[in-house]
Amino acid sequence: MKPRDFVVLIGVIGIILMMVVPLPIWLLDFLLIMNITLALIIILVGMNTTDALQFSIFPSLLLITTLFRLALNVSTTRNILAHADAGNVVETFGSFVAAGNLVVGFVVFIILVLVQFIVITKGSERVAEVAARFTLDAMPGKQMSIDADLNAGMINEQQAKERREKISREADFYGAMDGASKFVKGDAIAGIIMLLINIVGGLIIGVAMKGMSFAEAGEKYSIMTIGDGLVSQIPALLISTAAGIIVTRAASDGNLAHDLTGQLFSYPKLLYIAAGTVAALGLFTPIHFWTTAPIAALLAFAGYRMTQTMQRKQEEEVQLEEEQQIEEVRSPESVISLLNVDPIEFEFGYGLIPLADTQQGGDLLDRIILIRRQCALELGVVVPVIRIRDNIQLRPNEYIIKIKGNIVARGDLLLGHYLAMSPGFDDDSITGIDTLEPAFGLPALWIDEPTKERAELSGYTVVDPPSVVATHLTEIIKKHAHELLGRQETKSLIENVRESYPALVDELIPNVLTLGDVQKVLVKLLREKISVRDLVTILETLADYGTYTKDPDILTEYVRQALSRQITQQYTTSGDSLKVITVGPNLEKKIAESVQQSDQGSYLSLDPTSTQVIYQRVTDQVTKLLQSGQQPIVLTSPTIRMYLRQLLERTMQDIPVLSYSELEPSVEIQSMGVVNL
């Protein structure tokens, strides 16, 4: 234990001994002055705290000071009754306040006790009780707010722990203050009782034992009783006031004086009104004008100075802001912010502002939230925040979609109209503005409201402008999802898996593959619109085969085979067979023979003539399937699948290329055509 710990322990033990052991007069005077000094320090500290928890020891300190004050009361009462002498401090307080008139002294003392007991103590007790109740009621909501901020990434685990501890300490503090306020109330009652004991006991002892007359005993013991009560009640009043200040203070950046002057005198015009009112009291009432004039002048001068100060402060803030802007422009770091590129941007002309303005009924922001959820479910990736802004350089009804600062799609909308797509046969009665559906490039019409119902009855697919934009944006995100998945995004996905499968992630990264190797495999899957949501299976496969090869192309093929059930369900519906275009043996042999090996991996090297022939043969078969309303799918052997895909994606990026190993054995395959040389 440290020396100061011994001092506190000895002090508490000494307080208890004071109630039993008589004290000499000089020591009693010293302790009475110490009591007043301690009360003064407590109220000053309470006024200068900005948060109640900065003075969290106050409930315990309140109990100790109350016990100290009661011990002093016992000691002074003992000296008053036994020796008719309570010391110089008590006698001085009694004589000074009474001023030769015992009635005045008693009245002042009674007023002080009533203020202490009825006003300060009662109010502090009630405020502490309400504060404790409200603090406990608010704890669940505060805990939920902390958990929400932690889940959103706004704070870390350490900050969340500190906030929870602060909430717990606040509840403990206000609960302790609620109980400690009862000591203050009891102390006030004890002061009144000791007053009666000193008066009655003093009169009895003075007259019966010390041979004083009744008047002499009454005067002597009354002065000592008043002094004893004042010496006791003044520190009690200070500490009760400190308790009220602490429990009524809201957390702020300043102390009581700062907040009082800053908030009470923050409206100069109101000071002018107050000055005029005070001056009017002196002019139109019997109150002398020279009594109110100094106060009115002081208020008016304060209002004038505050107005000047506020104007000067505003000018300084404007000047400082301008200097900061100039400094930012001059600083080399100001250019760095211009280098940031948003992953996805959606810009539109001023005519399409109602789409994003919620006050005009626009729900584009809500639709974008749904788009991100849909992409997370279908592709297994978290789509970054989509930046939405208007662009006056665009046509009023035009919008563009950017990926990493580059325009990848654009379209036009007509608000107040509907996009109608033909079911395969046109109805001459349905008229509108010819256009193309932006997501899939299908011919369509912009029709007005009266034509909408007739178009729906005729079998047209009718879509409102917000749905057109949402569909177009969704397809663009799916098409370019592989561009949005970088190493940082891959790390976030893997960390999510680590929470449930830590052994898998620890084995794979970085012992078998690096983060970049995993990201390359995921990008290749997304490029062919294969969902990476089943990331556990993907990582398991990479952990199995990553020890044999680091080639991302070969690893991707292993992963695709592991995802055979998912790929089969993606291209077939329940109970349907898979209609495909198969690759003939001659073409497979030609591609296999054209594969070249290098230090960077294998690649396909075909002569231009053979390449053109392959393009033409595949195009013919794809056209036949499209004309019959079927989705074209190219099926080949596992050994050449990735090379054929590399060849076709240059001109037919949306045509899936599958291998036999990627399909479930139970699916029925129907060959609708053969591509051969």
Summary of the structure (lengths in Angstrom):
residues: 677
radius of gyration: 43.5
end to end distance: 94.4
largest distance: 140.2
contacts: 2051
relative contact order: 0.05
helix: 67%
strand: 10%
